[in-house]
Amino acid sequence: MGERILVDVDRLREALIEETGPAAFTGSPWAIVDVAALEDADPQELLREAERRGWDLRRFEA
């Protein structure tokens, strides 16, 4: 069983959008869709995306 932490979802969402956003300005339609999806994502989806990117969720500990 893994370590349990309380994640600041707003900070996590902001960081995911910050990392994804610049690609939208290069004209990537997929990045625009990704940013929109992140803005509307529920907390579980944000956690899954951060884990998919290999992020250490302790960075966002509340």
PDBQT receptor file of N, H, CA, C and O in Angstrom, charges set to zero:
ATOM      1  N   MET A   1       0.846  -1.169   0.000  1.00  0.00    +0.000 N 
ATOM      2  CA  MET A   1       0.000   0.000   0.000  1.00  0.00    +0.000 C 
ATOM      3  C   MET A   1       0.894   1.237   0.000  1.00  0.00    +0.000 C 
ATOM      4  O   MET A   1       1.871   1.289   0.748  1.00  0.00    +0.000 OA
ATOM      5  N   GLY A   2       0.579   2.226  -0.821  1.00  0.00    +0.000 N 
ATOM      6  H   GLY A   2      -0.214   2.184  -1.429  1.00  0.00    +0.000 HD
ATOM      7  CA  GLY A   2       1.401   3.411  -0.957  1.00  0.00    +0.000 C 
ATOM      8  C   GLY A   2       1.129   4.455   0.101  1.00  0.00    +0.000 C 
ATOM      9  O   GLY A   2       0.168   4.381   0.867  1.00  0.00    +0.000 OA
ATOM     10  N   GLU A   3       2.005   5.416   0.109  1.00  0.00    +0.000 N 
ATOM     11  H   GLU A   3       2.785   5.476  -0.513  1.00  0.00    +0.000 HD
ATOM     12  CA  GLU A   3       1.888   6.552   1.023  1.00  0.00    +0.000 C 
ATOM     13  C   GLU A   3       0.665   7.390   0.657  1.00  0.00    +0.000 C 
ATOM     14  O   GLU A   3       0.398   7.617  -0.523  1.00  0.00    +0.000 OA
ATOM     15  N   ARG A   4      -0.075   7.847   1.660  1.00  0.00    +0.000 N 
ATOM     16  H   ARG A   4       0.142   7.663   2.619  1.00  0.00    +0.000 HD
ATOM     17  CA  ARG A   4      -1.262   8.683   1.418  1.00  0.00    +0.000 C 
ATOM     18  C   ARG A   4      -0.925  10.118   1.784  1.00  0.00    +0.000 C 
ATOM     19  O   ARG A   4      -0.408  10.390   2.868  1.00  0.00    +0.000 OA
ATOM     20  N   ILE A   5      -1.224  11.033   0.869  1.00  0.00    +0.000 N 
ATOM     21  H   ILE A   5      -1.644  10.812  -0.011  1.00  0.00    +0.000 HD
ATOM     22  CA  ILE A   5      -1.026  12.453   1.140  1.00  0.00    +0.000 C 
ATOM     23  C   ILE A   5      -2.267  13.215   0.688  1.00  0.00    +0.000 C 
ATOM     24  O   ILE A   5      -3.051  12.726  -0.125  1.00  0.00    +0.000 OA
ATOM     25  N   LEU A   6      -2.428  14.406   1.221  1.00  0.00    +0.000 N 
ATOM     26  H   LEU A   6      -1.790  14.803   1.882  1.00  0.00    +0.000 HD
ATOM     27  CA  LEU A   6      -3.507  15.291   0.810  1.00  0.00    +0.000 C 
ATOM     28  C   LEU A   6      -2.925  16.241  -0.227  1.00  0.00    +0.000 C 
ATOM     29  O   LEU A   6      -1.975  16.969   0.062  1.00  0.00    +0.000 OA
ATOM     30  N   VAL A   7      -3.487  16.239  -1.432  1.00  0.00    +0.000 N 
ATOM     31  H   VAL A   7      -4.258  15.647  -1.666  1.00  0.00    +0.000 HD
ATOM     32  CA  VAL A   7      -2.966  17.029  -2.549  1.00  0.00    +0.000 C 
ATOM     33  C   VAL A   7      -3.791  18.294  -2.727  1.00  0.00    +0.000 C 
ATOM     34  O   VAL A   7      -5.021  18.261  -2.681  1.00  0.00    +0.000 OA
ATOM     35  N   ASP A   8      -3.093  19.417  -2.932  1.00  0.00    +0.000 N 
ATOM     36  H   ASP A   8      -2.094  19.444  -2.970  1.00  0.00    +0.000 HD
ATOM     37  CA  ASP A   8      -3.751  20.682  -3.268  1.00  0.00    +0.000 C 
ATOM     38  C   ASP A   8      -4.117  20.599  -4.751  1.00  0.00    +0.000 C 
ATOM     39  O   ASP A   8      -3.272  20.825  -5.617  1.00  0.00    +0.000 OA
ATOM     40  N   VAL A   9      -5.360  20.280  -5.031  1.00  0.00    +0.000 N 
ATOM     41  H   VAL A   9      -6.046  20.097  -4.327  1.00  0.00    +0.000 HD
ATOM     42  CA  VAL A   9      -5.817  20.032  -6.399  1.00  0.00    +0.000 C 
ATOM     43  C   VAL A   9      -5.709  21.291  -7.262  1.00  0.00    +0.000 C 
ATOM     44  O   VAL A   9      -5.409  21.200  -8.453  1.00  0.00    +0.000 OA
ATOM     45  N   ASP A  10      -5.949  22.445  -6.681  1.00  0.00    +0.000 N 
ATOM     46  H   ASP A  10      -6.193  22.519  -5.714  1.00  0.00    +0.000 HD
ATOM     47  CA  ASP A  10      -5.850  23.685  -7.459  1.00  0.00    +0.000 C 
ATOM     48  C   ASP A  10      -4.420  23.928  -7.930  1.00  0.00    +0.000 C 
ATOM     49  O   ASP A  10      -4.199  24.315  -9.077  1.00  0.00    +0.000 OA
ATOM     50  N   ARG A  11      -3.446  23.701  -7.045  1.00  0.00    +0.000 N 
ATOM     51  H   ARG A  11      -3.625  23.386  -6.113  1.00  0.00    +0.000 HD
ATOM     52  CA  ARG A  11      -2.036  23.852  -7.447  1.00  0.00    +0.000 C 
ATOM     53  C   ARG A  11      -1.654  22.818  -8.494  1.00  0.00    +0.000 C 
ATOM     54  O   ARG A  11      -0.925  23.127  -9.436  1.00  0.00    +0.000 OA
ATOM     55  N   LEU A  12      -2.139  21.601  -8.337  1.00  0.00    +0.000 N 
ATOM     56  H   LEU A  12      -2.732  21.349  -7.571  1.00  0.00    +0.000 HD
ATOM     57  CA  LEU A  12      -1.851  20.545  -9.301  1.00  0.00    +0.000 C 
ATOM     58  C   LEU A  12      -2.430  20.900 -10.663  1.00  0.00    +0.000 C 
ATOM     59  O   LEU A  12      -1.745  20.776 -11.679  1.00  0.00    +0.000 OA
ATOM     60  N   ARG A  13      -3.677  21.339 -10.694  1.00  0.00    +0.000 N 
ATOM     61  H   ARG A  13      -4.234  21.440  -9.869  1.00  0.00    +0.000 HD
ATOM     62  CA  ARG A  13      -4.324  21.715 -11.953  1.00  0.00    +0.000 C 
ATOM     63  C   ARG A  13      -3.525  22.836 -12.643  1.00  0.00    +0.000 C 
ATOM     64  O   ARG A  13      -3.267  22.781 -13.846  1.00  0.00    +0.000 OA
ATOM     65  N   GLU A  14      -3.143  23.844 -11.858  1.00  0.00    +0.000 N 
ATOM     66  H   GLU A  14      -3.353  23.888 -10.881  1.00  0.00    +0.000 HD
ATOM     67  CA  GLU A  14      -2.394  24.975 -12.404  1.00  0.00    +0.000 C 
ATOM     68  C   GLU A  14      -1.064  24.521 -13.012  1.00  0.00    +0.000 C 
ATOM     69  O   GLU A  14      -0.688  24.973 -14.094  1.00  0.00    +0.000 OA
ATOM     70  N   ALA A  15      -0.358  23.631 -12.319  1.00  0.00    +0.000 N 
ATOM     71  H   ALA A  15      -0.664  23.264 -11.440  1.00  0.00    +0.000 HD
ATOM     72  CA  ALA A  15       0.924  23.138 -12.822  1.00  0.00    +0.000 C 
ATOM     73  C   ALA A  15       0.751  22.321 -14.100  1.00  0.00    +0.000 C 
ATOM     74  O   ALA A  15       1.544  22.455 -15.032  1.00  0.00    +0.000 OA
ATOM     75  N   LEU A  16      -0.271  21.480 -14.149  1.00  0.00    +0.000 N 
ATOM     76  H   LEU A  16      -0.915  21.371 -13.391  1.00  0.00    +0.000 HD
ATOM     77  CA  LEU A  16      -0.524  20.691 -15.357  1.00  0.00    +0.000 C 
ATOM     78  C   LEU A  16      -0.845  21.604 -16.543  1.00  0.00    +0.000 C 
ATOM     79  O   LEU A  16      -0.362  21.384 -17.654  1.00  0.00    +0.000 OA
ATOM     80  N   ILE A  17      -1.656  22.620 -16.298  1.00  0.00    +0.000 N 
ATOM     81  H   ILE A  17      -2.049  22.799 -15.396  1.00  0.00    +0.000 HD
ATOM     82  CA  ILE A  17      -2.012  23.553 -17.371  1.00  0.00    +0.000 C 
ATOM     83  C   ILE A  17      -0.785  24.349 -17.806  1.00  0.00    +0.000 C 
ATOM     84  O   ILE A  17      -0.577  24.566 -18.999  1.00  0.00    +0.000 OA
ATOM     85  N   GLU A  18       0.037  24.790 -16.834  1.00  0.00    +0.000 N 
ATOM     86  H   GLU A  18      -0.132  24.614 -15.865  1.00  0.00    +0.000 HD
ATOM     87  CA  GLU A  18       1.248  25.543 -17.167  1.00  0.00    +0.000 C 
ATOM     88  C   GLU A  18       2.179  24.734 -18.054  1.00  0.00    +0.000 C 
ATOM     89  O   GLU A  18       2.782  25.274 -18.981  1.00  0.00    +0.000 OA
ATOM     90  N   GLU A  19       2.297  23.443 -17.777  1.00  0.00    +0.000 N 
ATOM     91  H   GLU A  19       1.807  23.004 -17.024  1.00  0.00    +0.000 HD
ATOM     92  CA  GLU A  19       3.193  22.609 -18.581  1.00  0.00    +0.000 C 
ATOM     93  C   GLU A  19       2.614  22.341 -19.970  1.00  0.00    +0.000 C 
ATOM     94  O   GLU A  19       3.360  22.224 -20.942  1.00  0.00    +0.000 OA
ATOM     95  N   THR A  20       1.305  22.246 -20.065  1.00  0.00    +0.000 N 
ATOM     96  H   THR A  20       0.698  22.341 -19.276  1.00  0.00    +0.000 HD
ATOM     97  CA  THR A  20       0.645  21.908 -21.326  1.00  0.00    +0.000 C 
ATOM     98  C   THR A  20       0.411  23.135 -22.195  1.00  0.00    +0.000 C 
ATOM     99  O   THR A  20       0.482  23.051 -23.421  1.00  0.00    +0.000 OA
ATOM    100  N   GLY A  21       0.133  24.266 -21.575  1.00  0.00    +0.000 N 
ATOM    101  H   GLY A  21       0.075  24.334 -20.579  1.00  0.00    +0.000 HD
ATOM    102  CA  GLY A  21      -0.255  25.486 -22.272  1.00  0.00    +0.000 C 
ATOM    103  C   GLY A  21       0.670  25.961 -23.377  1.00  0.00    +0.000 C 
ATOM    104  O   GLY A  21       0.181  26.308 -24.452  1.00  0.00    +0.000 OA
ATOM    105  N   PRO A  22       1.994  25.995 -23.170  1.00  0.00    +0.000 N 
ATOM    106  CA  PRO A  22       2.872  26.515 -24.223  1.00  0.00    +0.000 C 
ATOM    107  C   PRO A  22       2.728  25.800 -25.566  1.00  0.00    +0.000 C 
ATOM    108  O   PRO A  22       2.903  26.420 -26.615  1.00  0.00    +0.000 OA
ATOM    109  N   ALA A  23       2.418  24.523 -25.547  1.00  0.00    +0.000 N 
ATOM    110  H   ALA A  23       2.276  24.019 -24.695  1.00  0.00    +0.000 HD
ATOM    111  CA  ALA A  23       2.224  23.798 -26.807  1.00  0.00    +0.000 C 
ATOM    112  C   ALA A  23       1.019  24.334 -27.566  1.00  0.00    +0.000 C 
ATOM    113  O   ALA A  23       0.980  24.279 -28.795  1.00  0.00    +0.000 OA
ATOM    114  N   ALA A  24       0.040  24.853 -26.838  1.00  0.00    +0.000 N 
ATOM    115  H   ALA A  24       0.072  24.898 -25.839  1.00  0.00    +0.000 HD
ATOM    116  CA  ALA A  24      -1.149  25.410 -27.491  1.00  0.00    +0.000 C 
ATOM    117  C   ALA A  24      -0.785  26.641 -28.310  1.00  0.00    +0.000 C 
ATOM    118  O   ALA A  24      -1.396  26.914 -29.343  1.00  0.00    +0.000 OA
ATOM    119  N   PHE A  25       0.216  27.378 -27.842  1.00  0.00    +0.000 N 
ATOM    120  H   PHE A  25       0.712  27.156 -27.003  1.00  0.00    +0.000 HD
ATOM    121  CA  PHE A  25       0.616  28.589 -28.553  1.00  0.00    +0.000 C 
ATOM    122  C   PHE A  25       1.448  28.292 -29.794  1.00  0.00    +0.000 C 
ATOM    123  O   PHE A  25       1.659  29.176 -30.624  1.00  0.00    +0.000 OA
ATOM    124  N   THR A  26       1.917  27.065 -29.927  1.00  0.00    +0.000 N 
ATOM    125  H   THR A  26       1.745  26.347 -29.253  1.00  0.00    +0.000 HD
ATOM    126  CA  THR A  26       2.656  26.692 -31.129  1.00  0.00    +0.000 C 
ATOM    127  C   THR A  26       1.718  26.183 -32.211  1.00  0.00    +0.000 C 
ATOM    128  O   THR A  26       2.150  25.770 -33.288  1.00  0.00    +0.000 OA
ATOM    129  N   GLY A  27       0.436  26.220 -31.908  1.00  0.00    +0.000 N 
ATOM    130  H   GLY A  27       0.085  26.555 -31.034  1.00  0.00    +0.000 HD
ATOM    131  CA  GLY A  27      -0.555  25.823 -32.902  1.00  0.00    +0.000 C 
ATOM    132  C   GLY A  27      -1.004  24.383 -32.815  1.00  0.00    +0.000 C 
ATOM    133  O   GLY A  27      -1.698  23.896 -33.708  1.00  0.00    +0.000 OA
ATOM    134  N   SER A  28      -0.625  23.697 -31.764  1.00  0.00    +0.000 N 
ATOM    135  H   SER A  28      -0.061  24.092 -31.038  1.00  0.00    +0.000 HD
ATOM    136  CA  SER A  28      -1.027  22.301 -31.616  1.00  0.00    +0.000 C 
ATOM    137  C   SER A  28      -2.483  22.213 -31.160  1.00  0.00    +0.000 C 
ATOM    138  O   SER A  28      -2.796  22.577 -30.027  1.00  0.00    +0.000 OA
ATOM    139  N   PRO A  29      -3.365  21.739 -32.019  1.00  0.00    +0.000 N 
ATOM    140  CA  PRO A  29      -4.771  21.632 -31.613  1.00  0.00    +0.000 C 
ATOM    141  C   PRO A  29      -4.962  20.654 -30.460  1.00  0.00    +0.000 C 
ATOM    142  O   PRO A  29      -5.879  20.817 -29.654  1.00  0.00    +0.000 OA
ATOM    143  N   TRP A  30      -4.106  19.639 -30.375  1.00  0.00    +0.000 N 
ATOM    144  H   TRP A  30      -3.361  19.507 -31.030  1.00  0.00    +0.000 HD
ATOM    145  CA  TRP A  30      -4.229  18.671 -29.282  1.00  0.00    +0.000 C 
ATOM    146  C   TRP A  30      -3.940  19.328 -27.949  1.00  0.00    +0.000 C 
ATOM    147  O   TRP A  30      -4.578  19.005 -26.946  1.00  0.00    +0.000 OA
ATOM    148  N   ALA A  31      -2.986  20.248 -27.923  1.00  0.00    +0.000 N 
ATOM    149  H   ALA A  31      -2.469  20.511 -28.737  1.00  0.00    +0.000 HD
ATOM    150  CA  ALA A  31      -2.658  20.930 -26.670  1.00  0.00    +0.000 C 
ATOM    151  C   ALA A  31      -3.821  21.792 -26.203  1.00  0.00    +0.000 C 
ATOM    152  O   ALA A  31      -4.089  21.880 -25.004  1.00  0.00    +0.000 OA
ATOM    153  N   ILE A  32      -4.510  22.425 -27.137  1.00  0.00    +0.000 N 
ATOM    154  H   ILE A  32      -4.292  22.354 -28.111  1.00  0.00    +0.000 HD
ATOM    155  CA  ILE A  32      -5.671  23.244 -26.781  1.00  0.00    +0.000 C 
ATOM    156  C   ILE A  32      -6.746  22.365 -26.153  1.00  0.00    +0.000 C 
ATOM    157  O   ILE A  32      -7.357  22.736 -25.151  1.00  0.00    +0.000 OA
ATOM    158  N   VAL A  33      -6.969  21.208 -26.744  1.00  0.00    +0.000 N 
ATOM    159  H   VAL A  33      -6.473  20.907 -27.558  1.00  0.00    +0.000 HD
ATOM    160  CA  VAL A  33      -7.945  20.254 -26.200  1.00  0.00    +0.000 C 
ATOM    161  C   VAL A  33      -7.491  19.781 -24.820  1.00  0.00    +0.000 C 
ATOM    162  O   VAL A  33      -8.307  19.663 -23.906  1.00  0.00    +0.000 OA
ATOM    163  N   ASP A  34      -6.190  19.509 -24.666  1.00  0.00    +0.000 N 
ATOM    164  H   ASP A  34      -5.528  19.604 -25.409  1.00  0.00    +0.000 HD
ATOM    165  CA  ASP A  34      -5.668  19.053 -23.380  1.00  0.00    +0.000 C 
ATOM    166  C   ASP A  34      -5.872  20.099 -22.289  1.00  0.00    +0.000 C 
ATOM    167  O   ASP A  34      -6.275  19.759 -21.176  1.00  0.00    +0.000 OA
ATOM    168  N   VAL A  35      -5.599  21.368 -22.596  1.00  0.00    +0.000 N 
ATOM    169  H   VAL A  35      -5.272  21.644 -23.500  1.00  0.00    +0.000 HD
ATOM    170  CA  VAL A  35      -5.781  22.434 -21.604  1.00  0.00    +0.000 C 
ATOM    171  C   VAL A  35      -7.248  22.518 -21.192  1.00  0.00    +0.000 C 
ATOM    172  O   VAL A  35      -7.554  22.632 -20.006  1.00  0.00    +0.000 OA
ATOM    173  N   ALA A  36      -8.145  22.463 -22.158  1.00  0.00    +0.000 N 
ATOM    174  H   ALA A  36      -7.896  22.370 -23.122  1.00  0.00    +0.000 HD
ATOM    175  CA  ALA A  36      -9.581  22.521 -21.851  1.00  0.00    +0.000 C 
ATOM    176  C   ALA A  36      -9.989  21.336 -20.974  1.00  0.00    +0.000 C 
ATOM    177  O   ALA A  36     -10.775  21.493 -20.040  1.00  0.00    +0.000 OA
ATOM    178  N   ALA A  37      -9.461  20.166 -21.274  1.00  0.00    +0.000 N 
ATOM    179  H   ALA A  37      -8.823  20.038 -22.033  1.00  0.00    +0.000 HD
ATOM    180  CA  ALA A  37      -9.787  18.974 -20.480  1.00  0.00    +0.000 C 
ATOM    181  C   ALA A  37      -9.257  19.112 -19.053  1.00  0.00    +0.000 C 
ATOM    182  O   ALA A  37      -9.931  18.719 -18.101  1.00  0.00    +0.000 OA
ATOM    183  N   LEU A  38      -8.062  19.664 -18.902  1.00  0.00    +0.000 N 
ATOM    184  H   LEU A  38      -7.515  19.984 -19.676  1.00  0.00    +0.000 HD
ATOM    185  CA  LEU A  38      -7.497  19.850 -17.570  1.00  0.00    +0.000 C 
ATOM    186  C   LEU A  38      -8.304  20.854 -16.754  1.00  0.00    +0.000 C 
ATOM    187  O   LEU A  38      -8.479  20.691 -15.547  1.00  0.00    +0.000 OA
ATOM    188  N   GLU A  39      -8.788  21.880 -17.417  1.00  0.00    +0.000 N 
ATOM    189  H   GLU A  39      -8.646  22.012 -18.398  1.00  0.00    +0.000 HD
ATOM    190  CA  GLU A  39      -9.590  22.888 -16.718  1.00  0.00    +0.000 C 
ATOM    191  C   GLU A  39     -10.871  22.286 -16.150  1.00  0.00    +0.000 C 
ATOM    192  O   GLU A  39     -11.349  22.717 -15.100  1.00  0.00    +0.000 OA
ATOM    193  N   ASP A  40     -11.426  21.291 -16.840  1.00  0.00    +0.000 N 
ATOM    194  H   ASP A  40     -11.038  20.942 -17.693  1.00  0.00    +0.000 HD
ATOM    195  CA  ASP A  40     -12.692  20.676 -16.432  1.00  0.00    +0.000 C 
ATOM    196  C   ASP A  40     -12.526  19.350 -15.689  1.00  0.00    +0.000 C 
ATOM    197  O   ASP A  40     -13.510  18.767 -15.235  1.00  0.00    +0.000 OA
ATOM    198  N   ALA A  41     -11.292  18.875 -15.563  1.00  0.00    +0.000 N 
ATOM    199  H   ALA A  41     -10.492  19.348 -15.931  1.00  0.00    +0.000 HD
ATOM    200  CA  ALA A  41     -11.053  17.552 -14.986  1.00  0.00    +0.000 C 
ATOM    201  C   ALA A  41     -11.397  17.507 -13.498  1.00  0.00    +0.000 C 
ATOM    202  O   ALA A  41     -11.217  18.479 -12.765  1.00  0.00    +0.000 OA
ATOM    203  N   ASP A  42     -11.900  16.343 -13.080  1.00  0.00    +0.000 N 
ATOM    204  H   ASP A  42     -12.046  15.553 -13.675  1.00  0.00    +0.000 HD
ATOM    205  CA  ASP A  42     -12.140  16.164 -11.648  1.00  0.00    +0.000 C 
ATOM    206  C   ASP A  42     -10.807  15.795 -10.976  1.00  0.00    +0.000 C 
ATOM    207  O   ASP A  42      -9.847  15.452 -11.665  1.00  0.00    +0.000 OA
ATOM    208  N   PRO A  43     -10.740  15.862  -9.648  1.00  0.00    +0.000 N 
ATOM    209  CA  PRO A  43      -9.477  15.606  -8.950  1.00  0.00    +0.000 C 
ATOM    210  C   PRO A  43      -8.827  14.266  -9.288  1.00  0.00    +0.000 C 
ATOM    211  O   PRO A  43      -7.605  14.193  -9.418  1.00  0.00    +0.000 OA
ATOM    212  N   GLN A  44      -9.617  13.211  -9.432  1.00  0.00    +0.000 N 
ATOM    213  H   GLN A  44     -10.610  13.270  -9.326  1.00  0.00    +0.000 HD
ATOM    214  CA  GLN A  44      -9.041  11.897  -9.765  1.00  0.00    +0.000 C 
ATOM    215  C   GLN A  44      -8.360  11.913 -11.132  1.00  0.00    +0.000 C 
ATOM    216  O   GLN A  44      -7.294  11.324 -11.307  1.00  0.00    +0.000 OA
ATOM    217  N   GLU A  45      -8.972  12.582 -12.088  1.00  0.00    +0.000 N 
ATOM    218  H   GLU A  45      -9.838  13.061 -11.946  1.00  0.00    +0.000 HD
ATOM    219  CA  GLU A  45      -8.373  12.675 -13.423  1.00  0.00    +0.000 C 
ATOM    220  C   GLU A  45      -7.059  13.445 -13.371  1.00  0.00    +0.000 C 
ATOM    221  O   GLU A  45      -6.096  13.081 -14.045  1.00  0.00    +0.000 OA
ATOM    222  N   LEU A  46      -7.019  14.505 -12.575  1.00  0.00    +0.000 N 
ATOM    223  H   LEU A  46      -7.801  14.801 -12.027  1.00  0.00    +0.000 HD
ATOM    224  CA  LEU A  46      -5.785  15.282 -12.435  1.00  0.00    +0.000 C 
ATOM    225  C   LEU A  46      -4.679  14.437 -11.810  1.00  0.00    +0.000 C 
ATOM    226  O   LEU A  46      -3.530  14.485 -12.249  1.00  0.00    +0.000 OA
ATOM    227  N   LEU A  47      -5.027  13.668 -10.791  1.00  0.00    +0.000 N 
ATOM    228  H   LEU A  47      -5.961  13.629 -10.434  1.00  0.00    +0.000 HD
ATOM    229  CA  LEU A  47      -4.039  12.794 -10.158  1.00  0.00    +0.000 C 
ATOM    230  C   LEU A  47      -3.509  11.759 -11.140  1.00  0.00    +0.000 C 
ATOM    231  O   LEU A  47      -2.305  11.510 -11.195  1.00  0.00    +0.000 OA
ATOM    232  N   ARG A  48      -4.402  11.157 -11.913  1.00  0.00    +0.000 N 
ATOM    233  H   ARG A  48      -5.380  11.360 -11.869  1.00  0.00    +0.000 HD
ATOM    234  CA  ARG A  48      -3.974  10.162 -12.915  1.00  0.00    +0.000 C 
ATOM    235  C   ARG A  48      -3.043  10.793 -13.950  1.00  0.00    +0.000 C 
ATOM    236  O   ARG A  48      -2.041  10.192 -14.334  1.00  0.00    +0.000 OA
ATOM    237  N   GLU A  49      -3.374  12.002 -14.399  1.00  0.00    +0.000 N 
ATOM    238  H   GLU A  49      -4.189  12.491 -14.086  1.00  0.00    +0.000 HD
ATOM    239  CA  GLU A  49      -2.544  12.672 -15.402  1.00  0.00    +0.000 C 
ATOM    240  C   GLU A  49      -1.163  13.000 -14.839  1.00  0.00    +0.000 C 
ATOM    241  O   GLU A  49      -0.153  12.813 -15.516  1.00  0.00    +0.000 OA
ATOM    242  N   ALA A  50      -1.121  13.485 -13.609  1.00  0.00    +0.000 N 
ATOM    243  H   ALA A  50      -1.941  13.637 -13.058  1.00  0.00    +0.000 HD
ATOM    244  CA  ALA A  50       0.169  13.787 -12.984  1.00  0.00    +0.000 C 
ATOM    245  C   ALA A  50       1.006  12.514 -12.834  1.00  0.00    +0.000 C 
ATOM    246  O   ALA A  50       2.212  12.533 -13.079  1.00  0.00    +0.000 OA
ATOM    247  N   GLU A  51       0.379  11.424 -12.437  1.00  0.00    +0.000 N 
ATOM    248  H   GLU A  51      -0.600  11.409 -12.237  1.00  0.00    +0.000 HD
ATOM    249  CA  GLU A  51       1.095  10.156 -12.308  1.00  0.00    +0.000 C 
ATOM    250  C   GLU A  51       1.551   9.653 -13.669  1.00  0.00    +0.000 C 
ATOM    251  O   GLU A  51       2.644   9.099 -13.789  1.00  0.00    +0.000 OA
ATOM    252  N   ARG A  52       0.728   9.840 -14.694  1.00  0.00    +0.000 N 
ATOM    253  H   ARG A  52      -0.160  10.290 -14.596  1.00  0.00    +0.000 HD
ATOM    254  CA  ARG A  52       1.102   9.434 -16.051  1.00  0.00    +0.000 C 
ATOM    255  C   ARG A  52       2.352  10.185 -16.508  1.00  0.00    +0.000 C 
ATOM    256  O   ARG A  52       3.194   9.636 -17.218  1.00  0.00    +0.000 OA
ATOM    257  N   ARG A  53       2.459  11.442 -16.092  1.00  0.00    +0.000 N 
ATOM    258  H   ARG A  53       1.775  11.888 -15.515  1.00  0.00    +0.000 HD
ATOM    259  CA  ARG A  53       3.617  12.266 -16.452  1.00  0.00    +0.000 C 
ATOM    260  C   ARG A  53       4.821  11.994 -15.559  1.00  0.00    +0.000 C 
ATOM    261  O   ARG A  53       5.894  12.563 -15.758  1.00  0.00    +0.000 OA
ATOM    262  N   GLY A  54       4.636  11.123 -14.580  1.00  0.00    +0.000 N 
ATOM    263  H   GLY A  54       3.764  10.660 -14.418  1.00  0.00    +0.000 HD
ATOM    264  CA  GLY A  54       5.740  10.766 -13.693  1.00  0.00    +0.000 C 
ATOM    265  C   GLY A  54       6.038  11.793 -12.613  1.00  0.00    +0.000 C 
ATOM    266  O   GLY A  54       7.141  11.816 -12.068  1.00  0.00    +0.000 OA
ATOM    267  N   TRP A  55       5.075  12.637 -12.300  1.00  0.00    +0.000 N 
ATOM    268  H   TRP A  55       4.178  12.619 -12.743  1.00  0.00    +0.000 HD
ATOM    269  CA  TRP A  55       5.273  13.685 -11.306  1.00  0.00    +0.000 C 
ATOM    270  C   TRP A  55       5.227  13.112  -9.895  1.00  0.00    +0.000 C 
ATOM    271  O   TRP A  55       4.505  12.154  -9.620  1.00  0.00    +0.000 OA
ATOM    272  N   ASP A  56       6.003  13.710  -9.020  1.00  0.00    +0.000 N 
ATOM    273  H   ASP A  56       6.590  14.488  -9.243  1.00  0.00    +0.000 HD
ATOM    274  CA  ASP A  56       5.979  13.383  -7.596  1.00  0.00    +0.000 C 
ATOM    275  C   ASP A  56       4.878  14.225  -6.956  1.00  0.00    +0.000 C 
ATOM    276  O   ASP A  56       5.019  15.441  -6.825  1.00  0.00    +0.000 OA
ATOM    277  N   LEU A  57       3.802  13.591  -6.565  1.00  0.00    +0.000 N 
ATOM    278  H   LEU A  57       3.688  12.603  -6.671  1.00  0.00    +0.000 HD
ATOM    279  CA  LEU A  57       2.649  14.312  -6.031  1.00  0.00    +0.000 C 
ATOM    280  C   LEU A  57       2.933  15.001  -4.701  1.00  0.00    +0.000 C 
ATOM    281  O   LEU A  57       2.155  15.851  -4.266  1.00  0.00    +0.000 OA
ATOM    282  N   ARG A  58       4.030  14.646  -4.057  1.00  0.00    +0.000 N 
ATOM    283  H   ARG A  58       4.662  13.956  -4.410  1.00  0.00    +0.000 HD
ATOM    284  CA  ARG A  58       4.385  15.328  -2.807  1.00  0.00    +0.000 C 
ATOM    285  C   ARG A  58       4.679  16.806  -3.044  1.00  0.00    +0.000 C 
ATOM    286  O   ARG A  58       4.623  17.606  -2.110  1.00  0.00    +0.000 OA
ATOM    287  N   ARG A  59       4.991  17.173  -4.287  1.00  0.00    +0.000 N 
ATOM    288  H   ARG A  59       5.036  16.523  -5.046  1.00  0.00    +0.000 HD
ATOM    289  CA  ARG A  59       5.193  18.598  -4.627  1.00  0.00    +0.000 C 
ATOM    290  C   ARG A  59       3.935  19.411  -4.367  1.00  0.00    +0.000 C 
ATOM    291  O   ARG A  59       4.006  20.620  -4.147  1.00  0.00    +0.000 OA
ATOM    292  N   PHE A  60       2.795  18.757  -4.390  1.00  0.00    +0.000 N 
ATOM    293  H   PHE A  60       2.736  17.775  -4.569  1.00  0.00    +0.000 HD
ATOM    294  CA  PHE A  60       1.505  19.440  -4.291  1.00  0.00    +0.000 C 
ATOM    295  C   PHE A  60       0.792  19.131  -2.978  1.00  0.00    +0.000 C 
ATOM    296  O   PHE A  60      -0.421  19.307  -2.856  1.00  0.00    +0.000 OA
ATOM    297  N   GLU A  61       1.566  18.667  -2.004  1.00  0.00    +0.000 N 
ATOM    298  H   GLU A  61       2.551  18.523  -2.104  1.00  0.00    +0.000 HD
ATOM    299  CA  GLU A  61       0.972  18.314  -0.719  1.00  0.00    +0.000 C 
ATOM    300  C   GLU A  61       0.366  19.547  -0.061  1.00  0.00    +0.000 C 
ATOM    301  O   GLU A  61       0.987  20.609  -0.008  1.00  0.00    +0.000 OA
ATOM    302  N   ALA A  62      -0.853  19.388   0.436  1.00  0.00    +0.000 N 
ATOM    303  H   ALA A  62      -1.358  18.526   0.393  1.00  0.00    +0.000 HD
ATOM    304  CA  ALA A  62      -1.565  20.509   1.081  1.00  0.00    +0.000 C 
ATOM    305  C   ALA A  62      -1.145  20.638   2.527  1.00  0.00    +0.000 C 
ATOM    306  O   ALA A  62      -1.631  21.519   3.235  1.00  0.00    +0.000 OA
TER     307      ALA A  62
